Amino acid sequence: MPRMTFTNLSGSDVAIGNPTGYGKSFLIPVAGAVIDFTGIQLESTQPQLELKKTAGQLTWVKSENPNMSDDLEILAGSPSRPAMLSIGPVAAKSASVVHGAFVGSVGRAKLLLDTGSGNATVTAVTAGVAGNLIDLVLTGDGGSGVRITHTSPAGRELFTILYQSGVSTQGTLNTAINALTGADKLIEVIASNAGTTATVLTAAGDDFVLTPLAGGSALGGVFPGAFTNPDVSRNARIVYAANWDAGAVTLTGTNTVNAAISETFAGTAGTTVVGVKAFKTITGATTASVGKHTSASATIGTGDTIGIPFDVVDAVGFCYVGVTVEAGGVTIDPVYNTFIPGTTTPSATTYTVLCNVNP
């Protein structure tokens, strides 16, 4: 039995017929009501299937086929039914509507080297468990410049940093740490947090003994909340900074019918990666690994793909923006129950979509 369900279109007319006038017109009742068109005979005179809207009417013209009955039930197909729905208002896509910039180095083992009036943040070069097994000792020995020794007692990595009290500076210390190479390249300075690099180090105020790097995570960073849900069910996109090195980002949430979904976005530095699934809510995001750069961020926003709250059967359909037909057509995806408008991309609008769905 052919049916059409109309949502948010109360008061409009729908006509089922052909160019010669055969068929019947109905006034669409309250939103969500179902109209049955059983028994309407169409004596189609033109070999065409046309969906169009004129003067507030939707006209359905049957495709002529000598092997098919003229009953509308054959035209509608089985078990799908055409559904018209109104989605919106839909805002323009945004690079930061879901979650602002998240720095991918969150989760690296870090230590604040408190050197009197100046200090620096030292991290493990490689994220993960190894970052929790690095110990640092800083002491003034009266020698010239800054010297660093590296040993491995009891399975740990011990760095002893020796400097000349009253002569060596914060900048000299930073340079020496960052100059480590090969097997010694386990730590690095990522920020000078106070004072200046010219700050002179003085024993014993700038000495400390056996301070471990701690807090490293081998599993990658977890984006902190809160997340802002899209205005309507729609796809996500992630903008990666040019020096992003924390790997892929995985989003979790729910789809249009409230089922749990997730999607992984390749972590390619300096790119914008666009997803295909429509998220009604986004509840979490994680990185595949922990990055090195403190300025490398990922920003979660929304895209142009919009979710359809039905089980879509095929890619056939059309779309209106207000009263304007999408001149570029509409892309309907029956795999993810989504559509992408054509050429019309206003900052905010309501879309009207007609497509075939399962009853």
Secondary structure, DSSP 4 states (H G I P E B T S, - for coil): --EEEE-S-TT-EEEEE-TTS-EEEEE--STT-EEE-TT-B----SS--EEEEETTEEEEEPPP-TTS-SBHHHHH-SS-EEEEEEEEEEEPP-SSSSEEEEETTTTS-EEEEEETTEEEEEEESS-SGGGGGEEEEEEE-S-SSEEEEEE-GGG-EEEEEEE-TTT-BHHHHHHHHHT--GGGTTEEEEEEEES-TTPBP-TTTT-EEEEEPB---SS--B--SPPPPPSSSEEEEEEEPTT--S--EEEEEE-TTS-EEEEEE---TT-EEE--SPBSEEEEEEESS--S-TT-EEEEEEEEEEE-SS-EEEEEEEEEETTEE-TT--EEETTTTEEE--S---SEEEEEEEEEE--
